[in-house]
Amino acid sequence: AQTVTQSQPEMSVQEAETVTLSCTYDTSESNYYLFWYKQPPSRQMILVIRQEAYKQQNATENRFSVNFQKAAKSFSLKISDSQLGDTAMYFCASRSYNTDKLIFGTGTRLQVFP
Amino acid sequence: DGGITQSPKYLFRKEGQNVTLSCEQNLNHDAMYWYRQDPGQGLRLIYYSQIVNDFQKGDIAEGYSVSREKKESFPLTVTSAQKNPTAFYLCASSTAGELDTDTQYFGPGTRLTVL
């Protein structure tokens, strides 16, 4: 069974600084996707970034990038130039190719301070 | 505007009553999902449907039922058999079977409170 672990319940960062959120996962599958979702106070889940496991290049979306270490089963999210609007819960999730099930971690609450 | 809508945003129910949560999407997505979110936990899958008139149980299906009569609609009924129904419910959809675009997109959610 797949599992996703986020070991940091809460993080804080000052505006314009960089912060990294950790995520580890466990799967016996060889082909899978990894995702980071953001849930702001409105509680809408918003896709931040996704990574296909077969791709060695780390995904990047503007200020958001990942450090994907397949052998270590690690998938951390780096937020550069943090903004107040980045304040939210961040969830890491995984999905294997042969299932529609997304497996979520328990989330990291990020607070960006001015 | 393409997207996923859920209604109502807040729902109150008395113990012993069934209640139905609405989820509609106009993204032409084949697959739809229902998740439950409790404080301090990640999302847990209740039911999902990859095609009209077909659906599968997720990890916590007991006490819930769904239907998929139309591609754009996937209502969730919380029955009186659900022991602890107070939670935040999220609906999602995706283009099933297309690997490059198979990302789940979420609606704004419904907060259900049992009084």
Chai-1 contact restraints between the chains, C-beta under 6 A:
chainA,res_idxA,chainB,res_idxB,connection_type,confidence,min_distance_angstrom,max_distance_angstrom,comment,restraint_id
A,R43,B,G109,contact,1.0,0.0,6.0,A-B,restraint_1
A,Q44,B,P108,contact,1.0,0.0,6.0,A-B,restraint_2
A,M45,B,F106,contact,1.0,0.0,6.0,A-B,restraint_3
A,R50,B,T103,contact,1.0,0.0,6.0,A-B,restraint_4
A,F91,B,G42,contact,1.0,0.0,6.0,A-B,restraint_5
A,D100,B,A31,contact,1.0,0.0,6.0,A-B,restraint_6
A,D100,B,Y48,contact,1.0,0.0,6.0,A-B,restraint_7
A,K101,B,L45,contact,1.0,0.0,6.0,A-B,restraint_8
A,L102,B,Q104,contact,1.0,0.0,6.0,A-B,restraint_9
A,F104,B,G42,contact,1.0,0.0,6.0,A-B,restraint_10
A,F104,B,L43,contact,1.0,0.0,6.0,A-B,restraint_11
A,G105,B,G42,contact,1.0,0.0,6.0,A-B,restraint_12
A,T106,B,Q41,contact,1.0,0.0,6.0,A-B,restraint_13
A,T106,B,G42,contact,1.0,0.0,6.0,A-B,restraint_14
